[in-house]
Amino acid sequence: MRVEVIRAWPHRFESVDLDLPDGSVVADAIAACGFDDLTPGQPLAVHGLMVEGGTALREGDRVEVLRPLLLDPTEARRRRASEEITPKSKIIATK
């Protein structure tokens, strides 16, 4: 069966097409893709849905190696909200 393993960064991506035996799982695809710098427990997805290494693959699946979060989403929202509330420099009109 043909599957694709992909990983992406902000301005580039790396993709590998694989021909795996029927009954292969996500972990098999990751092992066969040749990406050397993957860490155990790195988040994975198939067509955008989070999966574990034991998830069965089907013909044409796209396995995505996800990057770890740089900042907790809740904390990111708090920071954006505090920036919006911070008073901007005021222009005072004089006549």
C-alpha positions in Angstrom: 0.0 0.0 0.0 1.2 3.5 -0.8 1.4 6.1 2.0 3.0 9.4 2.4 4.9 10.7 5.5 5.3 14.4 5.7 6.7 17.0 8.2 6.6 20.7 7.8 8.2 23.9 9.1 7.0 27.5 8.6 8.6 27.9 5.1 9.4 24.3 3.9 8.3 20.7 4.1 9.8 17.3 3.6 7.7 14.4 2.2 8.5 10.7 1.6 6.3 8.3 -0.4 6.4 4.8 0.9 5.2 1.4 -0.4 4.3 -0.6 2.8 2.8 -4.1 3.2 -0.9 -4.3 3.9 -1.6 -4.2 7.6 1.1 -1.7 8.4 0.6 0.8 11.2 1.8 4.4 11.7 4.9 3.3 13.6 5.9 1.2 10.6 5.7 4.3 8.3 7.6 6.4 10.7 10.4 3.8 11.0 10.6 3.5 7.2 10.5 7.2 6.3 14.2 7.9 7.2 13.6 11.0 9.3 16.5 10.8 11.7 15.7 13.4 14.2 12.3 12.2 15.4 11.8 11.9 19.1 9.8 9.2 20.9 6.3 10.5 21.7 6.4 13.1 19.0 2.8 13.9 18.0 1.5 12.2 14.8 -1.6 12.6 12.7 -3.2 10.9 9.7 -5.0 13.4 7.4 -5.0 16.0 10.3 -6.4 13.7 13.0 -4.2 12.9 15.9 -3.2 9.2 16.1 -1.0 6.8 18.0 1.8 4.7 16.5 -0.4 1.6 16.5 -3.1 3.1 14.3 -3.6 1.0 11.1 -2.9 2.6 7.8 -5.0 2.5 4.6 -4.0 3.0 1.0 -3.3 6.7 0.3 -3.0 7.8 3.9 -0.9 10.8 4.7 1.0 10.5 8.0 2.0 13.8 9.4 4.8 14.3 11.9 3.7 17.3 14.0 6.0 19.9 15.6 5.8 20.4 19.3 4.0 23.5 20.5 6.3 26.4 21.2 3.8 28.0 23.5 0.7 26.7 25.2 -2.4 28.0 23.2 -4.0 29.3 26.4 -0.9 31.4 27.2 -0.7 32.6 23.6 -4.3 33.9 23.8 -3.6 35.6 27.2 -0.6 37.4 25.7 -2.5 38.5 22.6 -5.4 39.8 24.8 -3.0 41.7 27.1 -1.4 43.4 24.1 -4.8 44.5 22.8 -5.7 46.0 26.2 -2.4 47.8 26.6 -3.0 51.5 25.9 -1.6 52.7 22.6 0.2 56.0 22.4 -2.4 58.7 22.4 -2.4 61.6 20.0 -3.7 64.8 21.6 -5.2 67.2 19.2 -4.7 70.9 20.0 -6.6 73.8 18.4 
